[in-house]
Amino acid sequence: MRKTILISSMLVLLIASMVTANALTIKIPDKTGYVGKTITILVNIEGATDVGSVELTIVYNSSLLDVKKVEKGSLLKGLITYNASEKGVIAINLIDSNGINGDGEIAKITFDILSTTAVNTTLLLQNVKAYDVNTYTVLPVDTINGILNISTGGGSSSQTPGFELVTFLSVFVLLTIPIMLRRK
């Protein structure tokens, strides 16, 4: 009797570990954006093995964000389609006939930040489904929502780092050259 219970317990643990090992995760990493700027949010996949297609919906606050474009991420070699006609909702479909494998970005969403104040907003993953490329069976998927921290700080600009320092030094040199020439 004890042997049967022990073998049954080990079998349950083995099956549970196999199911957990095959689970993949789709997530939106947390990010900081700035009032009045544009930001690109990534949709990442982790633990993908022969994922043929993914369907997902992202729900966002349309009073804070406006979708500019949706593009495929670097891990996706196949096709991406999306529908953002309903404010606050983006439906995304991905397909890759060779299968998505590994970890990385599968989609990139560019938003205009409409907010005029600092605020945090959640990017919710809903209705997420993934299918095996060979068997077309539904794969178990874990999801992790993202938080966008909208800040009133200056944010990054298109200027190169240290732009202010270079400008200051240039002005300083231009102002000191005439002074040095007068001393001669």
Backbone as CSV, one residue per row, in Angstrom:
resi,resn,N_x,N_y,N_z,CA_x,CA_y,CA_z,C_x,C_y,C_z
1,MET,0.820,-1.196,0.000,0.000,0.000,0.000,0.864,1.260,0.000
2,ARG,1.899,1.244,0.872,2.806,2.389,0.937,3.528,2.593,-0.390
3,LYS,3.912,1.492,-1.011,4.589,1.587,-2.305,3.685,2.227,-3.344
4,THR,2.438,1.861,-3.357,1.476,2.410,-4.309,1.303,3.909,-4.094
5,ILE,1.193,4.326,-2.840,1.048,5.753,-2.524,2.304,6.515,-2.925
6,LEU,3.467,5.943,-2.625,4.729,6.583,-2.978,4.876,6.723,-4.490
7,ILE,4.578,5.666,-5.230,4.681,5.702,-6.694,3.663,6.683,-7.263
8,SER,2.445,6.680,-6.740,1.408,7.615,-7.207,1.832,9.056,-6.947
9,SER,2.395,9.328,-5.776,2.850,10.685,-5.434,3.966,11.131,-6.358
10,MET,4.904,10.232,-6.626,6.015,10.572,-7.513,5.510,10.837,-8.932
11,LEU,4.548,10.055,-9.379,3.972,10.235,-10.701,3.268,11.591,-10.813
12,VAL,2.507,11.950,-9.787,1.831,13.257,-9.776,2.849,14.389,-9.814
13,LEU,3.916,14.280,-9.024,4.963,15.304,-9.022,5.658,15.394,-10.373
14,LEU,5.913,14.267,-10.985,6.554,14.242,-12.305,5.674,14.917,-13.355
15,ILE,4.406,14.585,-13.363,3.476,15.200,-14.322,3.357,16.692,-14.060
16,ALA,3.276,17.090,-12.807,3.177,18.518,-12.466,4.421,19.273,-12.905
17,SER,5.600,18.661,-12.736,6.827,19.352,-13.157,6.914,19.451,-14.673
18,MET,6.390,18.452,-15.395,6.399,18.514,-16.857,5.462,19.604,-17.349
19,VAL,4.299,19.756,-16.733,3.354,20.788,-17.133,3.937,22.161,-16.841
20,THR,4.555,22.324,-15.658,5.151,23.603,-15.293,6.321,23.938,-16.212
21,ALA,7.115,22.935,-16.570,8.273,23.176,-17.427,7.844,23.646,-18.806
22,ASN,6.675,23.198,-19.280,6.224,23.571,-20.604,5.459,24.891,-20.634
23,ALA,5.120,25.442,-19.470,4.373,26.696,-19.438,5.253,27.819,-19.951
24,LEU,4.645,28.694,-20.729,5.386,29.862,-21.194,4.751,31.102,-20.574
25,THR,5.498,32.174,-20.581,5.040,33.421,-19.983,5.029,34.509,-21.035
26,ILE,3.951,35.269,-21.059,3.879,36.461,-21.898,3.713,37.632,-20.945
27,LYS,4.586,38.620,-21.103,4.572,39.720,-20.147,4.884,41.055,-20.812
28,ILE,4.445,42.093,-20.117,4.771,43.461,-20.504,5.660,44.012,-19.393
29,PRO,6.933,44.272,-19.686,7.818,44.792,-18.645,7.392,46.199,-18.211
30,ASP,7.601,46.508,-16.940,7.336,47.854,-16.432,8.274,48.846,-17.119
31,LYS,7.788,50.067,-17.307,8.582,51.067,-18.010,8.196,52.459,-17.529
32,THR,9.092,53.421,-17.713,8.827,54.821,-17.387,8.774,55.626,-18.676
33,GLY,7.751,56.452,-18.796,7.600,57.350,-19.931,7.398,58.767,-19.411
34,TYR,7.365,59.734,-20.315,7.306,61.130,-19.914,6.148,61.854,-20.595
35,VAL,5.540,62.731,-19.819,4.400,63.522,-20.280,4.728,64.156,-21.632
36,GLY,3.824,63.999,-22.587,3.977,64.626,-23.894,4.935,63.925,-24.839
37,LYS,5.520,62.815,-24.446,6.487,62.097,-25.287,5.842,60.857,-25.901
38,THR,6.617,60.161,-26.705,6.220,58.889,-27.297,7.004,57.795,-26.596
39,ILE,6.372,56.638,-26.412,7.050,55.522,-25.746,6.725,54.229,-26.478
40,THR,7.707,53.315,-26.509,7.494,51.995,-27.087,7.476,50.969,-25.965
41,ILE,6.386,50.232,-25.908,6.191,49.189,-24.899,6.412,47.835,-25.575
42,LEU,7.132,46.959,-24.899,7.408,45.627,-25.441,6.440,44.601,-24.882
43,VAL,6.111,43.619,-25.699,5.410,42.425,-25.249,6.419,41.294,-25.420
44,ASN,6.787,40.671,-24.312,7.822,39.640,-24.325,7.229,38.261,-24.088
45,ILE,7.940,37.261,-24.602,7.592,35.867,-24.351,8.809,35.211,-23.717
46,GLU,8.557,34.336,-22.753,9.644,33.602,-22.090,9.301,32.120,-22.086
47,GLY,10.284,31.305,-22.388,10.098,29.853,-22.359,9.334,29.301,-23.540
48,ALA,9.399,29.977,-24.668,8.658,29.531,-25.859,9.362,28.348,-26.517
49,THR,8.566,27.321,-26.825,9.055,26.169,-27.575,8.003,25.826,-28.617
50,ASP,8.349,26.033,-29.877,7.455,25.714,-30.995,6.073,26.356,-30.867
51,VAL,6.063,27.632,-30.523,4.805,28.379,-30.442,4.475,28.871,-31.846
52,GLY,3.376,28.377,-32.403,3.007,28.714,-33.767,2.215,30.001,-33.882
53,SER,1.388,30.271,-32.874,0.608,31.508,-32.912,0.240,31.945,-31.500
54,VAL,-0.006,33.254,-31.393,-0.406,33.858,-30.120,-1.514,34.852,-30.414
55,GLU,-2.550,34.794,-29.593,-3.619,35.794,-29.617,-3.596,36.491,-28.268
56,LEU,-3.710,37.809,-28.260,-3.765,38.515,-26.986,-4.463,39.855,-27.161
57,THR,-4.957,40.353,-26.061,-5.580,41.667,-26.023,-4.889,42.469,-24.928
58,ILE,-4.584,43.720,-25.220,-4.020,44.619,-24.220,-5.044,45.719,-23.972
59,VAL,-5.364,45.902,-22.702,-6.303,46.950,-22.300,-5.485,48.053,-21.629
60,TYR,-5.703,49.302,-22.061,-4.946,50.441,-21.541,-5.896,51.621,-21.337
61,ASN,-5.446,52.632,-20.619,-6.245,53.826,-20.346,-6.107,54.793,-21.524
62,SER,-7.169,54.923,-22.316,-7.112,55.747,-23.532,-7.102,57.243,-23.231
63,SER,-7.380,57.646,-21.998,-7.260,59.066,-21.663,-5.802,59.431,-21.369
64,LEU,-4.950,58.402,-21.171,-3.532,58.633,-20.900,-2.637,58.287,-22.088
65,LEU,-3.101,57.347,-22.943,-2.273,56.825,-24.034,-3.061,56.750,-25.328
66,ASP,-2.338,56.942,-26.446,-2.926,56.798,-27.774,-1.985,55.936,-28.615
67,VAL,-2.513,54.870,-29.200,-1.699,53.949,-29.999,-1.278,54.613,-31.301
68,LYS,0.034,54.582,-31.567,0.571,55.085,-32.837,0.775,53.939,-33.827
69,LYS,1.412,52.839,-33.344,1.664,51.697,-34.224,1.976,50.456,-33.393
70,VAL,1.817,49.317,-34.034,2.164,48.021,-33.450,3.040,47.313,-34.470
71,GLU,4.187,46.820,-34.012,5.141,46.158,-34.897,5.542,44.812,-34.300
72,LYS,6.074,43.936,-35.157,6.554,42.673,-34.627,7.869,42.889,-33.895
73,GLY,8.075,42.073,-32.852,9.310,42.127,-32.078,10.406,41.320,-32.741
74,SER,11.595,41.398,-32.189,12.767,40.771,-32.799,12.711,39.241,-32.796
75,LEU,11.947,38.633,-31.875,11.872,37.175,-31.826,10.891,36.610,-32.858
76,LEU,9.947,37.418,-33.280,8.933,36.970,-34.226,9.443,37.093,-35.660
77,LYS,9.485,35.972,-36.358,9.922,35.966,-37.763,8.737,35.902,-38.710
78,GLY,7.560,35.669,-38.166,6.365,35.516,-38.981,5.609,36.821,-39.147
79,LEU,4.290,36.738,-39.009,3.406,37.870,-39.279,2.732,38.360,-38.007
80,ILE,2.365,39.642,-38.010,1.615,40.236,-36.914,0.462,41.038,-37.510
81,THR,-0.701,40.914,-36.915,-1.830,41.769,-37.262,-2.382,42.327,-35.961
82,TYR,-3.022,43.486,-36.073,-3.608,44.062,-34.868,-4.811,44.907,-35.226
83,ASN,-5.636,45.126,-34.214,-6.801,45.990,-34.351,-6.840,46.893,-33.127
84,ALA,-6.706,48.194,-33.365,-6.739,49.184,-32.282,-7.859,50.192,-32.525
85,SER,-8.906,49.758,-33.225,-9.986,50.691,-33.562,-10.832,51.071,-32.345
86,GLU,-10.885,50.214,-31.347,-11.625,50.533,-30.119,-10.660,51.177,-29.130
87,LYS,-10.974,52.404,-28.696,-10.108,53.112,-27.747,-9.920,52.277,-26.486
88,GLY,-8.678,52.155,-26.058,-8.380,51.438,-24.831,-8.156,49.945,-24.993
89,VAL,-8.233,49.446,-26.224,-8.081,48.003,-26.461,-7.265,47.782,-27.734
90,ILE,-6.279,46.892,-27.637,-5.512,46.468,-28.812,-5.601,44.948,-28.880
91,ALA,-6.126,44.418,-29.979,-6.146,42.973,-30.212,-4.991,42.642,-31.154
92,ILE,-4.133,41.721,-30.726,-2.933,41.376,-31.495,-2.936,39.884,-31.793
93,ASN,-2.601,39.540,-33.039,-2.446,38.145,-33.457,-1.074,37.978,-34.089
94,LEU,-0.359,36.945,-33.652,0.970,36.638,-34.170,0.961,35.236,-34.730
95,ILE,1.678,35.022,-35.815,1.786,33.672,-36.374,3.197,33.492,-36.927
96,ASP,3.756,32.326,-36.652,5.089,32.000,-37.148,5.100,30.528,-37.527
97,SER,5.130,30.231,-38.813,5.030,28.842,-39.287,6.230,27.992,-38.889
98,ASN,7.343,28.617,-38.516,8.512,27.877,-38.045,8.510,27.698,-36.529
99,GLY,7.622,28.392,-35.850,7.551,28.312,-34.392,8.423,29.361,-33.730
100,ILE,7.895,29.946,-32.681,8.647,30.903,-31.863,9.332,30.099,-30.771
101,ASN,10.633,30.316,-30.621,11.415,29.583,-29.625,12.298,30.538,-28.841
102,GLY,12.367,30.306,-27.530,13.254,31.094,-26.685,12.544,32.212,-25.954
103,ASP,13.320,33.226,-25.600,12.851,34.381,-24.847,13.121,35.642,-25.655
104,GLY,12.184,36.574,-25.627,12.417,37.844,-26.305,11.124,38.558,-26.627
105,GLU,11.270,39.619,-27.382,10.109,40.454,-27.701,9.368,39.914,-28.916
106,ILE,8.047,39.848,-28.779,7.227,39.377,-29.892,6.423,40.517,-30.512
107,ALA,6.265,41.618,-29.775,5.536,42.773,-30.316,6.056,44.042,-29.654
108,LYS,5.965,45.144,-30.404,6.332,46.473,-29.902,5.173,47.413,-30.195
109,ILE,4.713,48.091,-29.152,3.588,49.013,-29.295,4.077,50.412,-28.980
110,THR,3.875,51.333,-29.914,4.274,52.718,-29.706,3.037,53.536,-29.355
111,PHE,3.127,54.245,-28.225,2.048,55.094,-27.738,2.505,56.543,-27.688
112,ASP,1.585,57.472,-27.931,1.767,58.868,-27.544,1.243,58.973,-26.127
113,ILE,2.001,59.618,-25.258,1.538,59.817,-23.881,0.732,61.102,-23.847
114,LEU,-0.553,60.979,-23.530,-1.481,62.110,-23.512,-1.573,62.761,-22.142
115,SER,-1.177,62.039,-21.116,-1.301,62.546,-19.750,-0.513,63.842,-19.585
116,THR,-1.050,64.757,-18.781,-0.349,66.014,-18.482,0.194,66.018,-17.063
117,THR,-0.047,64.929,-16.327,0.442,64.823,-14.952,1.113,63.473,-14.751
118,ALA,1.894,63.385,-13.682,2.554,62.127,-13.338,1.509,61.141,-12.824
119,VAL,1.551,59.931,-13.334,0.577,58.913,-12.946,1.120,57.541,-13.338
120,ASN,0.680,56.509,-12.630,0.980,55.133,-13.028,-0.258,54.544,-13.668
121,THR,-0.072,53.769,-14.714,-1.193,53.115,-15.373,-0.804,51.681,-15.709
122,THR,-1.780,50.789,-15.635,-1.543,49.375,-15.894,-1.870,49.036,-17.340
123,LEU,-1.030,48.210,-17.927,-1.268,47.653,-19.258,-1.644,46.189,-19.034
124,LEU,-2.922,45.886,-19.219,-3.466,44.570,-18.886,-3.433,43.619,-20.073
125,LEU,-2.897,42.440,-19.862,-2.960,41.359,-20.852,-4.218,40.549,-20.584
126,GLN,-5.053,40.388,-21.611,-6.282,39.614,-21.472,-6.457,38.688,-22.671
127,ASN,-7.266,37.653,-22.483,-7.607,36.721,-23.565,-6.368,36.175,-24.277
128,VAL,-5.347,35.832,-23.507,-4.086,35.361,-24.090,-4.181,33.867,-24.372
129,LYS,-3.898,33.498,-25.614,-3.883,32.097,-26.024,-2.654,31.879,-26.902
130,ALA,-2.037,30.724,-26.729,-0.897,30.336,-27.558,-1.134,28.914,-28.051
131,TYR,-0.656,28.635,-29.268,-0.890,27.340,-29.894,0.430,26.742,-30.378
132,ASP,0.561,25.436,-30.257,1.736,24.717,-30.719,1.774,24.737,-32.249
133,VAL,2.946,24.936,-32.827,3.087,25.032,-34.276,2.827,23.697,-34.977
134,ASN,3.082,22.584,-34.303,2.933,21.268,-34.927,1.575,20.624,-34.669
135,THR,1.095,20.725,-33.441,-0.132,20.017,-33.060,-1.355,20.924,-32.995
136,TYR,-1.140,22.221,-33.030,-2.212,23.221,-32.931,-2.952,23.166,-31.600
137,THR,-2.372,22.494,-30.620,-3.008,22.426,-29.306,-2.741,23.722,-28.533
138,VAL,-3.658,24.019,-27.623,-3.512,25.209,-26.782,-2.400,24.959,-25.777
139,LEU,-1.509,25.925,-25.628,-0.396,25.829,-24.688,-0.738,26.586,-23.407
140,PRO,-0.267,26.090,-22.263,-0.491,26.839,-21.018,0.330,28.130,-21.031
141,VAL,-0.303,29.236,-20.640,0.350,30.538,-20.679,0.131,31.260,-19.350
142,ASP,1.223,31.756,-18.785,1.153,32.665,-17.645,1.315,34.073,-18.188
143,THR,0.634,35.043,-17.581,0.758,36.431,-18.033,1.195,37.326,-16.884
144,ILE,1.935,38.360,-17.230,2.350,39.378,-16.268,2.045,40.735,-16.889
145,ASN,1.153,41.476,-16.250,0.784,42.814,-16.720,1.933,43.788,-16.490
146,GLY,1.924,44.871,-17.244,2.957,45.891,-17.092,2.413,47.145,-16.440
147,ILE,3.311,47.881,-15.812,2.986,49.180,-15.225,3.787,50.233,-15.989
148,LEU,3.089,51.247,-16.487,3.751,52.381,-17.122,3.723,53.526,-16.130
149,ASN,4.904,53.950,-15.720,5.052,55.077,-14.816,5.246,56.323,-15.674
150,ILE,4.227,57.168,-15.717,4.322,58.406,-16.496,4.851,59.493,-15.577
151,SER,5.946,60.103,-15.973,6.637,61.090,-15.156,6.617,62.452,-15.846
152,THR,6.697,63.503,-15.045,6.780,64.855,-15.607,8.230,65.266,-15.823
153,GLY,9.171,64.389,-15.490,10.587,64.675,-15.712,10.861,64.885,-17.186
154,GLY,12.033,65.413,-17.483,12.376,65.766,-18.858,12.388,64.612,-19.821
155,GLY,12.731,63.432,-19.325,12.790,62.291,-20.223,13.937,62.402,-21.186
156,SER,14.132,61.395,-21.956,15.212,61.424,-22.931,14.786,62.228,-24.147
157,SER,15.728,62.853,-24.746,15.458,63.616,-25.959,16.305,63.039,-27.072
158,SER,16.201,63.629,-28.232,16.975,63.124,-29.358,18.417,63.620,-29.307
159,GLN,18.721,64.464,-28.335,20.077,64.970,-28.214,20.968,63.876,-27.624
160,THR,22.252,63.956,-27.950,23.175,62.975,-27.426,23.455,63.257,-25.958
161,PRO,23.835,62.220,-25.192,24.144,62.435,-23.784,25.269,63.452,-23.636
162,GLY,25.163,64.315,-22.647,26.179,65.320,-22.409,26.038,66.545,-23.292
163,PHE,24.920,66.674,-23.979,24.699,67.796,-24.882,24.863,69.129,-24.168
164,GLU,24.314,69.212,-22.952,24.413,70.471,-22.203,25.866,70.815,-21.891
165,LEU,26.664,69.811,-21.517,28.063,70.038,-21.207,28.831,70.503,-22.447
166,VAL,28.604,69.867,-23.582,29.274,70.256,-24.824,28.887,71.691,-25.207
167,THR,27.618,72.014,-25.065,27.160,73.371,-25.380,27.822,74.380,-24.460
168,PHE,27.861,74.089,-23.166,28.487,74.998,-22.205,29.961,75.223,-22.542
169,LEU,30.680,74.130,-22.812,32.106,74.253,-23.126,32.327,75.027,-24.422
170,SER,31.478,74.813,-25.406,31.604,75.550,-26.673,31.401,77.038,-26.457
171,VAL,30.394,77.401,-25.713,30.126,78.814,-25.428,31.266,79.396,-24.613
172,PHE,31.753,78.630,-23.624,32.857,79.112,-22.791,34.092,79.403,-23.643
173,VAL,34.441,78.479,-24.532,35.619,78.667,-25.393,35.413,79.873,-26.309
174,LEU,34.229,80.007,-26.895,33.965,81.137,-27.792,34.035,82.477,-27.057
175,LEU,33.651,82.503,-25.804,33.707,83.746,-25.032,35.114,84.056,-24.528
176,THR,35.911,83.032,-24.263,37.255,83.274,-23.726,38.292,83.554,-24.812
177,ILE,38.044,83.153,-26.045,39.017,83.405,-27.117,39.251,84.909,-27.308
178,PRO,38.223,85.743,-27.412,38.486,87.183,-27.564,39.237,87.773,-26.369
179,ILE,38.972,87.293,-25.204,39.674,87.799,-24.001,41.133,87.434,-24.072
180,MET,41.440,86.213,-24.476,42.830,85.765,-24.565,43.555,86.514,-25.693
181,LEU,42.862,86.829,-26.783,43.493,87.553,-27.891,43.814,88.991,-27.497
182,ARG,43.001,89.592,-26.661,43.255,90.979,-26.205,44.475,91.041,-25.312
183,ARG,44.755,90.005,-24.579,45.897,90.001,-23.645,47.216,89.943,-24.391
184,LYS,47.231,89.504,-25.607,48.491,89.375,-26.360,48.964,90.653,-26.904
